[in-house]
Amino acid sequence: MSAVPPLPPEVLFGVAYYPEYHQSERVTEDLDLMAAAGINVIRVGESVWSTWEPRNGEFDLEWLAPVLDAAHARGISVILGTPTYAVPPWLQITYPDIAGERRTGEKIAWGARQEVDYSHAAFRFHAERVIRKIIARYAEHPAVIGYQVDNEPGLELLHNHGVFTGFVQSLKDRFGDVETINREWGLTYWSHRLSDWGELWRPDGNTFPQYDLAWRRYQAEVTSDFIEWQADIVREYSREDQFVTTCLQYPRRGLDDRDLFERLDYTSGNPYYGFQRHLDAGEDHDALNYWTTSGVPGLFRQADRLYSSKQDRFLVTETNAQAIDASENNHPPYPGQLRQAAFALISRGAAMIEYWHWHTLPYGTETYWGGVLPHSLVPGRVYGEVSDIGAQLRSIGADLQGYVPDADAAILWSNPSRYAMQFMPPFARGGVADDQGYERLFDAFYGSLAAVGAQARILHVEQALALGAEELVERFPVLIAAGVYVTTDEDIALFRAYVAAGGHLVLGPRTAYADEEARARVATAPAGLSDIAGVWYEEYTNLDAPVTVTAEEGDLGAGRLWADGLIPTGADVVAGYDDRGLERFAAITSHPAGAGHVTVVGTVPNRALARRLGETVIGTPRSILRTVPDEVTVASGSTAEHRFWFIFNWGWEPQRIELTADVVDAVTREALPAGHVLTLAAWDVWVLRAPKKTEE
């Protein structure tokens, strides 16, 4: 891949724009409103293949030209999408076998989107043709700064014949012969030994976790291959100053974000989250659905996940403008929450904030997915708040160019472990296996950092390996590995080397329990680490209700969902359980090893215990605030010249906070000396700046 085209120096701020969805002509009025609101980028074209090609081989390429011309005239840049995620009816009818299958032979019914097997040759032929037509027509347009190929791929796990055939071939390439796969997957169990590759069963009835992990990895490769295939076509036409990306809905099952974005110029994603009380710092609420988060740490975790894909700044291609979800789920933002969320994402590395979408639609599935304009199309409160954000970003200008968010600790993310825990969930909710158990476990430990005002760098395990132990210790004095269930021997060796080099390793439940094939390791747990941890376990139990975790100074909080029966062999017991069935076990242990330290946490901490854990392993991070109320969070980072702080009040009550350093209001440029008291209104955010030499 050639050099990555640079992004504009200022933060991109915009909307997904669908003039073709309007019932009347409004391009001039819309773009004038956008320009007045400080919007400087729009995404267009990705949802309407049947408009680009209404009949097989008949193309209408000119309908978008007036939009791009008008955008360019107003200084609004354009990200052009390829329309392959929503196939036209004529293609569905001509090639019914391109329909994806959720189970073998059970085709996904037409009528929504993303119903297609995107590895199918007939689909690829027609997709390539329309992509080439669109990009050839608009690549030289001066408004176009980049391309989004497809949209939120990886929704389905495709069971089509061609996909399964490719899966079998991938196993042949990897294992060589059936005797090897028989041994590696333990296929003697329940009489599953293969004598020929043709005997491999379909995934529908599979019960082997080893098979499923390979199947999930292959599904992710199918998605990455599809996106790379499109990107390669686009790059045949694109200019050197135009980037290529896609947008991910990260919770989707058929993808590996790290692998996929290695093939593209920039990470782009669609972080949706709960508004209203879901952003109250003092409250806990369940997420509205599997693809949104709840809580302030959940919002920041989404941003840190986007940063993790390439360890670089990212583009937010979609996020909430108003209520987002089905017609029965209407929770628009409280005044101020839109601005908070925008700057929260920027504070963790977003180089673009783009709302889904400009105008609320009068028809279709997303009738009640609110846009910047309401159904009336009359600019209202949300448009006013978006305009305020646009004005503030315009004032900040290029100051955030090259921004890198701070990190007090690293926390490991493992896509293979997530796959494995979706197949064999460690937890249940309401008596039902919880296939979001990986995220629940990860978020509890991520929350331990957020609880004390610390900031995290999420690292994929593969990225940590690439850095090596010495670099990890230098950059991240604390490394958290919770739920890293699927591990290679190389991963475990990295953990050991990290501790030997002086790092503080925090181990959570399920880490290192299985190998790269999702086989439970035949070793004392935590496998390969029990000696340096000074603790081991053989028993573990689910917790049907929270169990109090206690220490000499009193109750610390509670463990939830899970408890490893930790037995110290040299480690200090930091905390135990106030429970007759678990009192013989440690809940948290601490042990020096090499030049470093190992903390083992045998349970999933609740909010109170997470805070105590954060205090133990991080302490209180440095801050430019004299005191930090519970409702206030501070995010920070640097450019080549400046330090930045983003100060949020996540609640209704105004907060008064004293500065401990001389800073400048990054929006108004007003100098604020040490000792100055800031007043944060309800749901407020301040952005402060100082020369990089200033000490926090």
N, C-alpha and C positions, 0 to 999 in steps of 0.2 A: 504494500500500500504506500502511495506517495505521501508527501508531507501533508499534515492535517491543515486544512484552511483555517485561518484564525477567525474567531468570533469578533463581532464589533466590540469596541472598547467599553461601551455603555451596556448596562443590563437591558436585555431585550424584554419588552413588555407588550403583551398582545392578547389575541383571541383566536380561536378557531372561527373561521368566517365562512358561512354557507349562503351566499346571495341566491343560489339556485333554489333554496328552500323557502324563500319569500313568496308571498302571494301577489306581490306587486313590485315594481322596479324601485329599488331604494339605494343603489350602490353609492350615488353621490352623497345622499343624506347620511348613510351609515359611515362612510369613510370620513366625512367632515366631523361627525361626532367622535369617531375614534381619534382623529388628529387632535381634537380639542381636549380629549382625555389623556393625552400623552402616550397613546398606543403607537408603537413603532414597528410592530411585526404582526402579520396574520398568517395563519395556515389555511390552505385552500386545496380543494380538488380531490381529497382522498376517499370520499364516500360515494361517488356517483359514476361508477363505470357505465351504467346504462345511459347516462347523459353524454359521456365521452364517446360511447359506441352504442347507439340506440338499437342497431341491428348488426348482425354478423358482418364485419368488414366495412361497415358504413360509419365513418367517424365525423364527429362534430368537435373540432378543436378550437373554434374561435369564440365560444361563449365566455371563456375566462379572460380573453384579452382586455376588454374594457375594465375589468376589475384590477388587473395587474397594472394597466396604464394609470388608472386613477389612484391606486395605492402609491405608485412611484412618484406621481405628481405631488403627493402630500408627504413624501419622505418616509413612507411606510414600507418596510421590507416584507418579502414573501417567502414562506416555506411551502413548496409545492409537493403535494402528496401523490403517490401512485395509488390507483383505486382498486387494488386487488383483494381487499378484505370483504367486499360486498359485490358478489357476482351478479350480472344482469340475468333477467328471466330467460332471454333467448339462449344463453349459454347453459343454463340449468336444463332446459328442454332438449337442446341439441346433444348434450353429453350428460345424461342423468347419472352415469357412473362416476362423475367427479365428486358426487356428494360424499362428505366424510361419513365415517361409521364410528359411532360411539361403542358399539359392540359389533363383533364380526357379523356381517350381513345385514345389520340394522342401520339403514341410512338415516342421516339427520334430515328431518323434514325441512323443505324450503320455506322461507317466510321471515327469516330474521337476517343474520349476517354470519360470516365465518362458518358457514356450513360445509366448506369445501375441503377436499383432500389436496393440499397445496403441493404435494409431491407428484400428483397425477400429470402425465405427459400432455394430455389434452388441455388441462387447465394451464399448464406452463406455456404451451404454445400461444394461447389467446392472451394470457397475461403479458407475455413478452411483447406481443404485437402492440397492445394498447400502451404499455410503458414506453416503448420506443417512439410511438407516435406523439405522445404527450411531451416527453422530455426533449425530443428533437424540435418540437414547435416552440418550447419556452425556455430552453437552456440559455439562450442569449439575451433573454429579457433582463434589463438592468435591475428590476425589483427583486429578482429571485436570488436569495442568498444561500439556499440549501434545499434539500429534499428529504422528505419522510417517506420511506418505502414501507408500504402496507400500513397496518394499524393494529396495535395490541395483539400481535400473533401469539400463538401458544394456548389458545382457549381450550381446544379439544385434544384429547389423547386419541389419535387416529388409529382405527383398527382395520383399515382397508387392506386388501390383499397385497397391493404393491408395497405398502408400509411394512407389513409383516414379512414379506419376502426380503426387503432390505434389512430388517432386523436380524433375520436368520443369517444373512450374508455377513453382517457385522460380527455376529458370534463366531462364524467360521473364521473370519479374519483374525479375531482376537484369540480364540482357543485352539484353532487348528484342527482338532478332531474331537469326536464325541466322547472319547475316553477322558480327555482333559476336562470337558465341561461336566461330565458325570462326577468326577472327583471334586472339582472346584465348587460345584453347586450342591454336592451331597445328594445326588439324585438316586442313590440307593434307597433313600427314605421314601416310604409309601410306593415303592416299586416304580420309580420314574426313570430308571436308567435308560438311556438312548442307545440304540444300535445303529442309527442312521439319522442324519439331520432332518430328514423328512418326518421323523416322529415327534419333533418338538411341537408341543401343544400351543394352541392359541392363548392369548393373554386373558381372555374372558373368564376362564375358570381357574386361572393360576392361583396357587396358594403358596408358592415359594417366594420368600423375600429376595432371594438372590436373582431370580428371574425378573421380578418386578423392578429391582434397582437397575438392571441392564435395560429393561424396556423403557423406563423413565429417562435414562441417559440417552437412549436412542431417539426417543421422542424429542428431546431437547436438541439433539443434533439435526433432526429433520427440520425443526424450526430455524435453527441457525443457518443451515444450508440454504433454506428458502430465502431468508433475508439477505444473505451474502450474494446469492444468485441475482436478486434484484439490484443490489447495490452495484454489482459489477456491470450490469446493463446501464444503469444510470451514469456511472463514471465514464462510459464511452462517449457521453455527450456533455457532461458537466464541465464547467469552467474550473480553473485552478482555485478560484476564490469561493467556490460553492461546496458546502459540506453535505455529507450523506448520513442520515440516521434513521432510526425507526422509533416508535414510542411503545413502551412496555407498560402493561398492567402487571406489576411485579408478582402479585399472588397467583398468577395463572400457572397451570401445572406443566404445560408443555414447553418449558424453556429453561435455559441456564443463562442468566443475565450476563455473567462475566464472559463466558465463551462467546455469546452473541455479539456483545459490544466490542470485543477484540477485533471484529471484522468491520467495524464502522468508525466514523470519525468522532462522534460524540455520543455520550449517554443521553437518552431522553426517556422520560417516564411520566406517568399520570397519577400523582399522589392525591387521592381523595380521602377525606377525613370528616369526622363528625363536627358540626358547628354547635353553637349554643352551649349547654352545660357540659358537652363533651370536651370543651376546651377550658373548663373551670379547673384550676390547679388543685383545688381542694376536694375534688370529687372523682370517683371511679365509676365508669359506665362501660357496659359491653359495646363493642363496635356494632354498627348498624347492620353490617354484612361482612363477608369474608374479604372483600376488596377495599374496605375502608379501615381506618384506625380510629381509636377513641383515646382522648387524653393528649396532653401536651407532649409527653415523651413519645407517644405514638406518632405524632406529626413530625417530630425531629428524627425519629428512627426512619421514617420514610425518606426523608432528605438524605440521611447518612447512608441508606441503602443505595440510593441513586449515585451518590459520590463513590460508593464502594466498587461499582461495576468496572470503572476504569481508573479509580483513584484520582479523579480529576473533576473539574466543574462540569455541570450537567445542565440540560434543558428541561424545564417543566412544560411539556407539550399540552397537558390538560390538568386543570384542577378546578375545584368548586368555585362557581360564581354566586350561585344561590343554592337552593335545595337540590340535592342530587340523589336520585334513586327513583323507585317506583312511585306511583300516584299516592300510595298510602304513607309515604315517608317524606314529610315536608318539614325541613328544619333549616330555614335560611339563617344567615349569620346575624349575631348581635352586632350593633354598630361598633365598628373598630376591629372585628375579628378578621375581616378580609385583609386589612392592612397588616395585622399581626402575622397571619399565616404567610403572606407574601414575603415579609422580611424574615420570618423564621426559615423559610426555604432558602432565601438568599444568604442568610447567615451561615448556612451549612454547605454553600457552594453553588447554588442555582445561578446560572448566567442568563436564564430566561424564565419569565413567569407568563404563562399563556392560559387564559381561562377557556373552559368549555362551557359555554361558547358565547358568541356575540348576542344572538337573540333567541328567546325562548320559543320553541317551535309550536305551531298550532295543531300539529298532527304527528302521527307516528308513535313508536314505542317510547320515545324520549319527550313526550308532550310536557311532562312535569319535571324535566331536568332543566333547572332554571339557568338562563343566560344573563349576561350583563344587562340587557334590556328585557323587561317583562313581556307578557303576551301582548300588551297594548302597544308595544314598541315605543312608548313614551319614556324618555330617560327619567329614572327615579332615584331612590336612595342608593341602590347598588351602583348605578352608573356614577353617581356623585362620589362614592367612596373609591371606586376604581380611578376616577379622575384625580382624586387626592393622592393616591398611590403613584399614578403617572407623573404628577407634578413633583413629588418628592424624589422619584427616581431620576427625573430630568435634572433636578437640582444637584443630586449626587453625581450625575454625569459619568465620566470615565474613571472616577476615583476607585472603583472596585475592580478595575481590570487586573487580572492575575491574582485575585483573592484566593487564599487558602485557609479553610477553617481550622481552628485549633483542635487539638486532641490531647486529653489527659491520660487516656488509656486506649488500648485497642481491644476490640471484641470480635471474635472469629465467627464468620458465617459459613455454613456448609450446605450447599445445595443438595449433594447426595444424602446428607443426614435428613434434610427436610423431606426428600422423596421417601426415604426409608421409614420415617415416622408417620408419613401419610398412609403408608401401606400397613404398618404395624404400630398404631398410635400407643404411646406410653400412658396416656391419660384418657379418662372418660368425663363427659359432662352430661348430667341428667341421665346417666346409665347408658349413654351411647358413646362409642369410641370417638375421640376428639381428633379429627384430622388436621386441626390447627395447633396441635400440641407443640410442634417445633417452635412456631412463632410465640406461643405462650411462654415457653421456657426461655427462649432468647430474650423476650421483652422484659421478663422479670429481672434478668441480670443487666440488661441495658438500663432498666429503671433504677438500678442501684447507683449508677453513675449520675443519672439525671437528678436523683433525689438529693444529692449533695452539691449540685451545681457543676458537676464535672461534664466534660464533653468527650464523646467517643469517636474513634475512627473504626468503622466496620471494615474488617479485612476478610476477604475470601481466604480460605485455608491455602489455596494455591498461591495467592499473592504473598502470604506470610512466608511460605517456603521459598519463593523467589527472592524475598528480602534477605533471608538468612537470620540466624540467631543474633549475631552481633549488631546488625542494623536494626533489628526489632528492639533490642534492649536500648539502643541509643535513642530511638525515636519514641518508643512506648515502654515506659518503665513498668507498666502493668498490662498484662495480657490475659483476657478472660476467655475461657473455652468452656462454654456451657451448651450441652446438647450436641457437641461435635461427636456424634455417634459413629458415623462411618469414618474410619481413620486408616491410613496406611502406616506401615512401620516407619516410613520417612517422616510422617507427621509426628509420631510419638518421639522420634529422635530429635525433631526440631524443638518440641516442648522441653525435652531434657537439656538440650544445648542452650535454650533460652534461659533456663534457671541457672545453669552452670555459669553463664556469662553475666549473671547479676540481675536477671529479671524477676518480677513477682508474678507468678503464674497462679491464676484463680481457676480451679476446676469445678464445674457444676455437674449436675446429674447427667448420666448417659454418655459422658465424654469418654472416648477410647474404648467403648464397650464392644464395638463390632469392627471388623476389618473392612477392606475395600470392596468385598463381595457381600457386605451386610451379614456375615457370619459372626455369631457371638464368639469373641476371642476365648480360647481355651487357656486362660491365664488368670492370675489373681487380679481382681479389679481394684483400682483403675489400672488397666493393663499397661505394663511397661513403665508405670509411674508410681506404683505403690511404695517403692523404696525411697524415692526422693520426696514423696508426700508424707511419709511417716504414718500412713494409715492405709487400711484395706477394707474391703467389704465383700461379702458373698450374698447377703440378703438385701432385699429391697421391697418396699411395699408402696402401694397407692394409699393416699390419704383421702378418706371419704369426707373429711371435714378438716379445717385448719387446726394445726397442733401448735401450741405455744412453744416458742424457743426461748430458753432462759440461760442466764449466765450469773456469775456472782453478784453483779450489780443489779440484777432483776430481770424482768421479762424484756426481751429484745424485739418481739414481734411474733410472727407465726410462719410456719412452713405450710405449704399447700401442695396438693396433688401427688407428691412423691416424697419418699424418704429412703436414702441409702443407709444401710446399717453400718455406719463407719466405726471401725475398731482401730484406735490409735496404736502404733508400734513405735512411738517416739515423738509423734506430733503433740503439741499442746492442744488441749480441748478449749476452744474459744466459747462454745455454746453447746447445750444439750437440749433434750426435749422434756417438757413437763407433761409426761404421758407414761403411764405404767407399762404399756407395751413397747415403748421406744426408749425409756430412760437408760437402758443399758448401752445405748449407742450415742456417739457424738453427732451433733448437727453440723458444726463448723469446726475445722481444725486448722492449725497453723504450724509450719515446720520450715526451718532454714535448711537450705541445700546448696552446695557449691557456694557461689558468690551471691545466690539469690534466695528465693523464698517460694513456698507453695502453700496456698490456702485452698482447702477443699470444703465445698458447701454441698451437703448431702440432700438438700431439699430445695423446693422452689419458693423463694422468699415472697412474703406479702409486702405491701408498701412500707410498713414500719421496719421489717427486718431488712428489706433492701436498703433503706437509708442507713441502718447500722452497718451493713456490709460495706456500703460506699464509704462511710466514715472510717472504717477499718483499713480498707485497701488504698483509698485515695486521700482521705483527710478532707480538709476544706480548701478547694482551689483558690488561688489568688484572685482577687476581684478589684475592680475600681470603685466598688461600693463599700461604704463603711459597714453596713449590715445589709443582708439580703432577706427580705420577708419571704414567707413560704409562697406567696402568690407571684413572686418576681423571679424570673430567670434571666440569665445573662449568657449570650452566645458571643463568641469572639473569633477573630482571625486576622490575617495580615495580607497586605500587598507588599510589593518591593519597598514602598516608601512609608506606609502607614499601618498602624494598628486600628482595628475597628471593634466596637462593642455594640451589640444589639440588646437593648434592655426592655423586657416585656412585663406587663402587668396582666396576668391571666385571671382576672376577676372583676367584680363590680365595684369594689371599694378602692378609692384613690390611694396611692402610695407615695410617701415622701422618702427619698433616699439621698444620702449624702455621698458626693464624689470624693475619692481619695487622690485623684490625679488631675492635672490640667488637661482638658480635652476641648474639642470643638464639636458643636452640633453639625453633623455631616450634611444636614439638609439646609439649615439656615446660615451656617458658617459662623454662628455666634460663639465666642470664646467663653468657656465655662471653667472657672478655676477650681482647684482642689478646695473642698469645703462647701462648694455650691450644692444646694439642695434641689434636686429635680422633683417635680410633681408629675406622677404618672396618673393620668385619668383612667377610668374604667376601660379595660380592653385596649390599652395604649401600648405604643412602642416608641422608643427613642433610638436613634442611630448616632453614635459618637465616634470621633476620630481623633487620633493624635499621631505625631511623628513616631516612627517605629522605635526609636531609641527610648521613648517614655516607658518607665517601669510601671507595671500594673501594681 
